[in-house]
Each structure stands twice: as C-alpha cells, then as structure tokens.
C-alpha cells in the first residue's frame, strides 16, 4: 500500500523547487545577458519590472507572453527579442519569480 502523504510531500517539494530554480532558469535561458536583478543593463532590472507590475493582476500573463513572443516600447527603444527556447510554462515560472522580487 502506498502512503499518499509521501506522494503529496514529494509533489509539494517538486513544485517549490521550480520557484527556487528560477535564477538558474534565467541563467540557463540566457536572460542574464540583458537583465540583472538590481541594475539596468540592455533591459530593465528585474526589481524594476516587479515594481512596475506589482499591482497589475494581468502581469503574469502579459509578461509571460512578452518573454516568449518579444516586444518593445515598454522600457525604451530597445526591443526584447522573442525567446523561442523558452516554453510558456518556463516563461510563467520566470515571470512569477521576477514579480516576487519587489
């Protein structure tokens, strides 16, 4: 007989580890080539993004789409190119992590 408490605990651990892995995910997807947590580089600092979108209930959806499809005009003239190597689920994980940095 399988004790479901262990399955539940294991699932919770896997879910929480994806949130903790977001800095590593950002590095693995090369987001850090243009972004930094605290300072502006080519793109805005992650903390500046978190601050700007703190009260926007649609931020996760809006920013996740922008990560995957690219966009421009929100932070100046330099557009963010589409990130074809980032899945929608990975984009959502990254955006949730970024928004947690405020």
Secondary structure, 3 states (H helix, E strand, C coil): CCCHHHHHHHHHHHHHHHHHCHHHHHHHCCHHHCCCCCCCCCCCCHHHHHHHCCCCCCHHHHHHHHHHHCECCCCCCCCECCCCCCCHHHHHHHHHHHHCCC
